[in-house]
Amino acid sequence: MRVSPQWQATADRQAAGGNKHRIAGPLEADYALVTLEKPLGSRPQPLGWWAHPRLGGNTRIRAYDAALWQRLLKEKVTLNVCGYPADKCRDQPPHGPATPAQLAACTGHVPGRPEWRDIGSTQWLGTGRLIDPARAPGVLTYDADTAPGHSGSPIWLNWEGYRNLVAIHTGPGNRGSAPPHAWISNRGVPISEALLCQLRAWMCLDRVQPNF
């Protein structure tokens, strides 16, 4: 596992000061790469991934600059997020978060084994709009509904005939000033040329050939 140099430097400073439990790193550096020891999903059928030339589902990875972000903002494109929110009990409820009682009662069972909490076990799709990317340099904000469990999820938009990966979801952004002070935006690390260069370098170190 490799984390961004900026995040690692912050973690090292905070650990030296005695904080080893909850690191507060720079938002724009909140990303990492995990390389598996063995290929995943090669048998019995190959498993695709984002931007796979044959099995990628028409997905694309490219860098986005300020001019392109402003164009997308004017076009009011819809952003998508797909992950495993922990405020749902499997595939329920269809809208909004489950209640605390529903989550407490959400268990799974396998004969001969203890029950477990079965939250965050189903993939959900959410949509929203891009919020002015110039407000937070190095961070992309949007109003798609997310919850704990979405971290690391892809943020993408359908544009120019592709599913374009535009950010890595990292967490909640800003709260509204009026009651009930709900989250009005969520944030992610945007796909930039610097980020792609870092990922390519890590992949080469792990003897993986980048395809983007």
Helices and strands as residue ranges (DSSP letters): E 2-3, H 5-16, G 27-29, E 32-33, E 59-61, H 66-74, E 78-83, H 100-104, E 107-108, E 116-117, E 124-131, G 133-135, E 140-142, E 154-159, E 162-172, E 186-190, H 193-205
